[in-house]
Amino acid sequence: MADVHFDRIALIGIGLIGSSIARDVKGLGLAKDVVISTRSAETLRRAEELALGTSYVSSPADSVRDADLVIVSVPVGASEDVAKQMAPHLKPGAIVTDVGSTKASVIAQMQPHMPSNVHFIPGHPLAGTEKSGPDAGFAGLFRGRWCIFTPLPDTDPAALSRLKAFWEALGSRIDEMDPQHHDKVLAIVSHLPHIIAYNIVGTADDLEAVTQSEVIKYSASGFRDFTRLAASDPTMWRDVCLHNKDAILEMLARFSEDLAYLQRAIRWGEGDKLFDLFTRTRDVRRSIIQAGQDVDAPDFGRHALDTKT
Ligand code: NAP
């Protein structure tokens, strides 16, 4: 069994994901030292107030010195800049990983800067919320959630096993795939749902005919389920769209075709087609619950909360 403990971990980026990792590392005692760096002085100060690490520095270069494990948790569009800054200061033999939501682009941005004597292993924990920043993170965020690795062809198996064991210690379930496949899968399970949510919430916001107060007032009839996704961090999602362009456009084309089919069925009163689709989609929800990826409570278990208000 690979050793999940590290002498020194460097966390570059300490938002929702970075700070959740920090909380787990601290809670589980997975490192002697946790060095945190982030772009702004304000976030760095907040990380220190929350005691997320053992030391706090302003530059990625300073954070990675002597670190055995480096985890980059910044918006995917900032990956190259961070890689360039830290590369000359990485400890030989260090494992360098990331948590970015797109993989081919992150690899293209980071790999060329990685010295040959470190192990660069791209990763992506499929866990998160619509909140961002160091206050949004929490211990246990990764428990029961998948973490996908997209190792490069020459990845050292021992380093990969160690990184997998680390994420398993955080409660993650582990999978491995090539970066292009990851980007395609994520385009449908994550990126498209967010884009659809941003779009529908944007449309409702534009519809002055239905007053905005009515959109808010009657939102529990369905609209509010989209608003959670559409409240996600604009920087992160701008970068995801720009850095997984091809897979997202491919899925959007497919989605538009299927939407046209639905539109036609509604126009021509083809109830059977509608019924068949709505039955098939219900089964998808059941499968998600069976796979332990959501709870079986009606309306995501919000009923108790609704009746209090
Ligand atoms: P977040 O809460 O917004 O935190 C972002 C962190 O990156 C902060 O420390 C921020 O620093 C720093 N940062 C922002 N812009 C930067 C730039 N241009 N250069 C250097 N650092 C920058 O974001 P997050 O939700 O933790 O997401 C981090 C990564 O995890 C992203 O790549 C995202 O795709 C991936 N991810 C997110 C989720 C999710 O649900 N949120 C799930 C899985 C993976 P300052 O605050 O100091 O500016």
Boltz pocket constraint, residues with backbone or C-beta under 6 A from the ligand:
constraints:
  - pocket:
      binder: B
      contacts: [[A, 12], [A, 13], [A, 14], [A, 15], [A, 16], [A, 17], [A, 18], [A, 37], [A, 38], [A, 39], [A, 40], [A, 41], [A, 43], [A, 44], [A, 72], [A, 73], [A, 74], [A, 75], [A, 76], [A, 78], [A, 81], [A, 82], [A, 99], [A, 100], [A, 101], [A, 102], [A, 124], [A, 125], [A, 126], [A, 127], [A, 128], [A, 129], [A, 130], [A, 131], [A, 132], [A, 133], [A, 134], [A, 233], [A, 236]]
      max_distance: 6.0
